[in-house]
Amino acid sequence: MLLSGDGNPVSYSVNPDFARPIVTSVIAAALLAGCAVGPAYQRPSAELPQAWPQGVSQGKAAPAERWWTVYADPALEKLVDEALAHNRDLALAAARVDEARALLQIADAAGLPAIDAAAQRDRTRSSARSSTPLPPSVPLERNSYRAQFNVAYEVDLWGRLRGASDAARAQLFATRAAQETVRLALTADVARSYYALAALDRQVEATRRTLGLRERNLGLQKVRNTAGLIADLDLRQLEAEVAAARAQLPALERGRSAEELALSVLLGRSPRAITEGAVARGADSGEPPVPVVPAGLPSELLLRRPDIVEAEQQLIAANAQIAVARAALFPRIQLTGFLGTESASLGDLLSAPARVWQLAFALAQPIFQGGRLFGEIEAVKARERQALARYQKTLQQAFREVREAIIAQDRAREIYEAEGARVAALAETVRLARIRYDAGRASQIELIDAERNLLGAELSRIDALRARRIAVADLVKALSGGWQ
C-alpha cells in the first residue's frame, strides 16, 4: 500500500481491458498445471520368496531399536553409544542429509512467486551542447528517486518445476536412507571389532599361559638334564617348543593392537586418544547370543533395508527428472510485474502522481536447439535405466546376504560346538599323557604333541566364538537391524 503526500492511503485501479488477458492466461495456466509430461513412477516388480526358507530355532529376537543389546554386554553398549555420538562417517552422512534438505527447499521455492523490493536514487547531467539539446525548461542536472516491489512467477504448465521438486525430495529420502545405512554398518562394525579384540585378548592370554607352563617345565628339565636323567635331545625339543610358543605371541599382540586402533577410529576418538588411550573391555560372558529368525518371517521385511530404500529413491528421482527434461520442449510462461513510485524529488516519492506499475506476460517456446533437448531426454532416460539396474542389483544382493548370514550363523554354531568338544578331548589327552610320562610309559614327544594340539585347539575355539558372535552382527545387519 502506498501513501499520499498528506499521509492518506492511495488506491489504484488497473485497466480491465489490459488486465483481462493476463487474468485469463493465469486461469488457463492453473487448469493446465496438472498436465505433467513425465511418466508416473511404479515400483519395479520382483519375484520375492514368501518367507525365509530357514530360520534359527532357538535364541531370542534382536530388539528393533538398539539391536546390539541382544549381546547383553554393557561395555559393548557403551562403545556403540560413543560411536554413534562421535563417528566421523556418521557426521558426514548427517551433513549430507542437511544439504539434501536445503536443496529440496531451493527446488520447492522455484515453484513459488519471487518477490523483492528495490530502491534507487539517480543524479544525472545532460550535455548543453548535444545534437539534441533539452528544452530550456528542462534542467541539465536532474534527480530521480524510485521505490518498487517486483514480482516474478513461472506458471508450471508441464510439471517442470514440480518434477524438479519431486526429484529433490526423492534425493533427500535417499540421503536419509544412506545415513541409516552408515549407522547400521557402524553399529555392526563396532560389534565385530569389539569381539575380534576380545578374541585376541583371550588368544594372547592362552598363549602366555601355555608359554609360562612350558618355561617352568623347561627349567625343571634343565635340572634333570644336568643330573643326567634326560638326554640332550629331549631338552632341545623342549626348548624348541618354548621358542615356538614365544614366536606366536608377538603376532597375536600386534593383531590386538591393530584391532584396538581400528576400533578407536570407529569410535570417533581424537588422534591423541587413539595414540594414548585404550578401549575398555567387559567381562567375557562366554556363550554368545543366538537371535531368532522365525520360520515364515515375510521376505518383504527386507524391503525396509536402507540400501534398498536408497536405491529405490534414486530410481524415483531419476523418473522425476524425465518430466523435467520433457517439459523443456514445451512453452515456458513467465508472469512479472512491479508496483512502486518514482519522483524527481524525495518529498514527492509517496504522492499519488508518482505511482508506477507494470504487468507483463512472457511466453518462450524452443524452436531449434540442434537436438540438445532431445539428447537431454535420452540422457535422463538412460540414467533411469541405470537406477533401475542398481535397484534390482541391490535387491538381489540383499537377499543373498540374508541367506548367507542365516547359513553362516548355523555353521558358526556347529563349528563352535565341535571346537569345544575338541578342546575337552585334548585337555583329557594332555592329562593322560602327563600321567603316562611321569610313570615312564610315554615319551616326552607324545606329551609335547598333546600340549601343542591343545593350544591350537584353544586358539581355534576362541576364533570360533568370535566368528559366532560376529555372525549375529552380520545377520542383524543383513536384515537392516532388529525385528520383533
KOLPA-743397 format. One record per atom (N, C-alpha, C): x, y, z. Coordinates in steps of 0.1 Angstrom, whole numbers, plus 5000, padded with zeros to 4 digits. Atoms other than C-alpha are relative to their C-alpha. Layout:
XYZ...
This chain:
500949885000500050005000500950125000499349875001501350354991499250115007500649894993500650675010500250134992499849875007500051014995500850105008499149904993502051325005499450045013500649964987499551405033499849895009500050124991499851055047498749914999501250085002496450925035500349884990499850115010496250585017499550044986500449985014496150594979499749874994500450125007494350324960500150024985499850005014494950234924499149904993500850095007492850064898500849974987499450045012494049864868499050004989500950005012492649904834499549864997500650145002490249604830500449944986499750055014490949584792501549955000498650055001494649544799500249885009499850114991494349304828499349874996500850125003491749074813500949894993499250115006494248884790500949935010499150064990496648834819499249915009500850084991493948704842499549874993500450125008492648474815501249904999498950095001496148334810500449935013499750074987496648274847499049895003501050114997493348084850500349884991499750115009494247874819501249925005498850074995497647804834499749925012500450084988496147694866499349874997500750125004493947454848500949904993499150095007496847314828501249965009498850024992499247304857500249855004499950144996498446944864500449914988499650085012499446834829501549975000498650035000502746684838500349914988499650085012504646524808500949895004499150114996506746274828499249885003500750134997505845904834499849995015500350034986504245814867500949895005499150104994506545614890499249885004500550124995505745254896501149915005498950084995507845024918500249884991499750115008509544764897499649875006500450134995508144414901501249915002498950094997510344154917499449875005500550134996509743784923500749975014499550014987510243764961499549875006500550124993510043444982499050045011501049974990507143415005500550025014499449994987509243365036501449954999498650065000512843275045499949855002500150155000513342905039500749945012499350064989515442865070500150105011500049914988515343015105500749935011499350054988517242975137498949975010501150054992515042775161500150035014499849974986516542875194500750145002499449874998517543215209499050105003500949894997515943555213500150104989500149905011514843825190500850125003499249874998517044125184499050115000500949884999515344445195500050084988500049925012514144665167500850135002499149894997515944955184501149955009498850044992519444925198500149845000500050145002519744575184501249945007498850054994523244535199499849965015500350044986521644495234499749855001500250145000521044135223501249935006498850064995524644065234500050015016500049994985523844175270501450035005498749974996527244335272500150155002500149854998527244685289501250074994498849935006530844755277499850034985500349985014529744705241499050114998501049905001526644915246500650145002499449874998528745205259500950044988499249975011531145175230499250044987500849965012528345185204499450145002500549864997526845495221501150104997498949915003530245655218500250024985499849995014530545575182498950074993501149925005527045705174500150155002499949854997527946035190501250064994498849945004531446085176500549954987499450065012532045875145499950114988499949905011533146095115499249964988500850045012531445895088498550035002501449974997528145935106499750155000500149865000528746305110499950054985500149975014529446325072498749974994501350035005526246145064498950095005501049904995524246385086500150134993499849875008525846685068499449984986500650025013524746535035498550005000501449984998521246505048499650145000500349864999521246865057500150074987499849945013522546955023498849974991501150045008519846755006498750075004501249934995517146915028500050154994499949865005518447265017499850004985500250005015518447164980498549984997501450015002514847054984499350135002500649874997513947384999500250104988499849925012515547554969499149964989500950055011513647334945498550045002501449964997510347404962499850154998500249865002510947774962499950044986500149975015511247774924498650004996501450005004507547704922499250105006500749894994506548004943500450134994499649865006506448374933501250055008498849934995509648564938499750155002500349864997509148904955501250065006498949924994511749164961499750145000500249865000511949524969501350074996498849925006514249784952499850145003500049854998515150144960501250054992499049945009517150364936500050155001499949865001518450714936501150044990499149965011520050874905500150154999499849855003521551214897500850004987499449995013522351284861500150144995499949875006523551574840500149984985500050015015522851614803500950114994499149905007525151804778499250114995500649885006524252154768500450024986499549995014526052104735499749884992500350125008524551784723499250034988500749985013522951734689498550015002501449984997519551714706499950075014500049934987519651984733498649995006501250004992517051984760499350134999500749885000514252234761500550095012499549914990515052544782499449985014500750024987512552444808500549875008499450124994514452114815501450035005498749984995517352144838501049904995499050095004520651994828500349895011499850104989521051824862498749965006501350054996518251604874500249895011500050104990517551384904498849904997501050105002515451064903500049915012500250104989514050854932499049904996500950105004512450524927499949895011500250114990511050254951498949914994500950095006509249944939500149865006500150154997508149584946500049934987500050085012509049334919499549865003500650144998507149004915500249924987499850095011508048714892499549865003500550134998506348384888499949924987500150095011506648094864498949905001501150094999503547904856500549864995499450145002504447534858498949924992501050075009502247414829500349854999499750145004504047094822500849925011499550074989505346994856501550015001498649994999508947104851500550035014499649964986509247274885499649895010500550114991507147004902500949884999499150115002509446734887501350025007498749974993512546914899499849995015500350014985510946934934499949855004500250144997509946564933501449935000498750065001513446474923500950035012499249964988515046674951499449945013500550074988512646524976500449855001499550145000513546174965501549995003498550004996517246264968500150025015500049994986516546375003499749875007500350134994514946045012501149904998498950095003517745864995501250035009498949974992520346055015499749965015500350054987518445975047500249855002499850145000518445615038501549965000498550025000522245635031500550035014499649984986522645785066499749885009500350114992520845495081500949884996499150115004523045255061501350025007498849974993526045425076499949965015500250034986524545395111500049855003500250144998523645035107501449934998498650065002527144945093500950045012499249964989528745145121499849915012500250084988527044955149500449864998499550145002527744625133501549995000498550005000531444715127500550025014499549994986531844825163499849865007500150134994530444485175501049904994499050105005532644295151501450035005498749974995535744485161500249985015499950024985534944465198500249855003499950144997534544095197501349934994498750045005537544045175501150045009499049964990539544245201499949915012500150094989538144025228500649864997499450135004539143715209501550005001498649995000542643835205500550015014499750004986542743915242500149865006500150144995541843555250501149924994498950085006544343415225501350045005498749964994547143625239500149945014500050064987546143515274500349855000499850155001546043145264501549974996498650025005549443175246501050035011499149974989551043345276499949895011500250104990549643085299500849874996499250125005551042805278501550025000498649965000554342985274500649995014499550014986554643015312500149865005499950144995553942645318501249944993498950075007556442545291501450055006498749954995559142775305500349945014499850074987558642635340500449864999499750145002558742285327501449994994498650005006561942375307501050025011499149984989563542495339500249875008499850134993562842165356500849904992499350105008564041965327501550034999498549975001567342155326500749945013499450064988567942045362500149854998499950155003567141685352501149974990499050035010569441715322501450015007498749984993572241845344500349875009499950124992571641545367500249874992499850115008571841315337498749914999501350085001568141205339499350004987500649995014567141315304501150044991498949985010569141335272499950144995500049865006570141655254498950014989501049995011567741565226498750045006501349974994564741585249500050155005499949864996565941915263499950104988500149925011566442065229498650014994501450005005562941965219499150095009500849914991561542145250500350144997499649865003563542455241499350054987500649975012562142445206498550035001501449984998558542425218499850135008500149874993559142725242500250114990499849905010560542925213498850014991501149995009557642835191498850075007501049934994555142955217500350155002499649864998557143265223499950084986500149945013557143335185498550034996501449975003553343315184499550135006500649894992552843585210500250144993499949875006554243895191498950024989501049995011551943825161498650035005501349984994548943805183499950145007500049874993549844115203500050114989500049905011550444305170498650014994501449995005547044205157499050065010500949944990545444305190500150155000499849855000547044655189499350064987500649955013545944695152498450015002501550004999542344595161499550115010500449904990542244825191500150144994499949875006543445125170498850014990501149995010540845045143498750035007501249974993538145035169499950145006500049864995539245375183499650094989500449915011538845525149498549994998501450025002535345375146499250085011500649934989534545535180500150154998499949865002535545875166500950075010499149944990538245935192501050104993499149915004540746215189501449934997498750075002544246145175500849975013499350034987545646175210499549885007500650114993543145935224500349874992499750125008543845695195501449955004498650044997547545705203500349965014499650034986547545705241498949925007501150074992544145565251499949864997500250155001542845215254498449985000501450045001539445055247499649915011500450084988537644935278499349874995500650135003536644565277499149975012500950054990533844405296500449865004499850144997533844065313499549914990500450095011533743785288498849915006501250074996530243635291500049864995500050145005531243315273499249974988500850045011528443185253499350124993500649895007527243425225498549984999501550015003523543505219499749954986500550045013521643355191498750064997501349945002518943585177499149914991501050095007515843415163499650074987500649965013514843445127498949914998501150095000511443295129499749944986500550055013510443055101498750064996501249945005507843215080500050155001499849865000509143565085499950064986500349955014507843765054501350064994498849945006510643845030499850144996500249865003509044185023500650085011499449934990510644275056501450064995498749965005513944315037499950134992500249885008512444595016500350135008499749884991513044825046501550025001498549984999516844785043500350134994499749865005518245135039500650014987499450005013520345045009499049984989501150025010517244924991499250124999500749875000515345235001500750104993499249905007518145444989500049984985500050035015518345264955498650044994501349975005514545304951499850154999500249855001514545674959500950064989499249955012517345724934499349974987500850035012515145554909498850104998501149905000512245784918500550134995499549875004514446084914500450004985499750015014515645964880498750014992501349995007512045914870499450144999500549864999511146264881500850094990499249915009513946414860499649984986500550015013512346274829499050114997501049905002509446514834500750144998499249875002511946804838500550014986499449995013513646714806499050024989501149995010510446664786499350145000500749874999508946994799500850114993499249905007511847184783499650014985500549995014510247104749498850094998501249935000507147304758500250145004499949864996506447674763500250025014499949964986507547844795499350145001500849874999505248124807500550075013499549924988506648394830499050125002500849894996504448644848500850095009499249914993506248954860499350135002500649874997505349294874500750075011499549924989506249574897499050115003500949904995504449834917500950095009499149914992506150144931499750154997500149865002506750514929501350054994498849945006509150734910499850155000500249864999509751104916501450074998498849925002512351374908500550055014499649954986512351484945499549905010500450104990512251274976498750035007501349974993509351464991498849964992501250055008507051364962500049854997499950145003508051004962498849925003501250074995504950894981498750064996501249935004502551114963499349914989500850085009499750974941500550014985499649995014501051114908501449924997498750075002504450934914499949854998500150145000503050594912500449944986499650075012504350344886499749855002500350145000503349984878500149944987499950085013503749714852499649865002500350155001502249374844500549954987499550065012503949154819499849854999500250155003503248814803501049974990498950055009506148634786499849864997500050145004506048314767501249974991498850045007509148134754499849864995500250135005508947834731501349964992498850045008512147654719499549954986500250045014512247614681501149924995498950085005515647494672501150005010498950014991518247364696501149914996499050095005520247144674499949865006500250144994518846824691500549995014499550004986520146934725498949955010501050044990516846894743499649864999500350145001516146554728501149925005498850074994519646454738499949995015500150004985518946554774498949915004501050094996515746354774500649864999499450135001517646044762501049985011499050024989520346104788499349975013500750034988517846114817499349875000500550145001516145804804501049905002498950094998519445634803500449995015499750004986520145744839498949935008501150074993516745604849500249854999499850155002517645264834501249965009498950044991520945274853499549995015500550014986519045354886499249875001500850124999516645064878500949885002499050114999519644824873500650005014499550004986521144944906499049955010501050044991517944894924499849855000500250145001517444544911501349925005498850074995521144454918500050015015500149984985520744594954499149905006500950094995517744384959500549855000499450145001519544064947501049995011498950014990522544144969499449995014500550004987520344204999499549865004500550134997518543864996501249905001498850094999521943694990500750015014499349984987523443855021499249945012500850064989520543745043500149855000499950155001520643395031501349955005498750044996524343375036500250025015499949974985524043535071499349895008500750114993521543275082500849875000499250135001523642985069501350025008498749984992526843135084499749995015500250014986525243165118499849865004500250144996524142805118501449924999498750075001527542685106501050055011499249964989529342905131499749945013500450074988527342745159500649865000499550145000528242395147501650005002498650004998531942485144500450035014499649964986532042645179499749885009500250124992530442335194501049894997499050105003532842105176501450045006498749954994535842315187500049985015500150034985534542295223500249865003499850154998534341915221501549964998498650035003537841915206500950045011499249954989539342125234499849915012500250084988537741905261500749864998499350135003539141585244501550025001498549995000542641725240500550045014499649984986542641855276500249875008499950134993541941505288501249924994498850075006544641375263501350055007498849944993547241615279500149945014500050064986546241495314500549865000499650145000546641135305501449984995498750005005549841195285501050045011499149964989551441375315500149885011500050114991550441085338500949894995499250105006551940835314501550044999498649965001555141045310500649995014499550014986555541075348500349865004499950144997555140705350501149934992499050065009557740645323499449914989500750095010555240485300499850074986500149925013555240765273501250094999498949915003557840975257499650145001500349854999558241345261499450054987500649965013557441385224498549995000501550024999553941245230499450115008500549894992553441495258500050144993499849875007554741785237499050014989501049995011552541695208498650025006501349984994549441675231499850145004500149864995550242015246499950104988500049925012550842165212498650004993501350015005547542035199498950075008501049934992545642165229500150154999499949865002547042515225499350044986500649975013546042505188498550005000501550024999542542385197499450115008500549894993542142655223499950134992500049885008543042925199498949994989501050025010540742775173498650025006501349984993537842765198499750155003500149864998538443125207499650074987500349945013538343215170498649964996501450045004535143015165499050075008500949924992533543205194499950144994500049875006534543535177499149994987500850025012533043405144498549995003501450014997529843315161499450135005500549874995529443645178499950104988500049925012530243825145498949964991501250055008527643615127498750065004501249944995525043765149499950144995500049875005526044115139499850004985500250015015526144015102498649974997501450045002522643865104499150135002500849884997521244175120500250114990499749905011522944405095499349964987500750045013521644195066498550035000501449984998518144225080499750155003500249864998518544605084499750045014500349974986518544605122499249895006500750104992516544425148498649984995501450035004513044285144499249945012500950064990510144175166499549874996
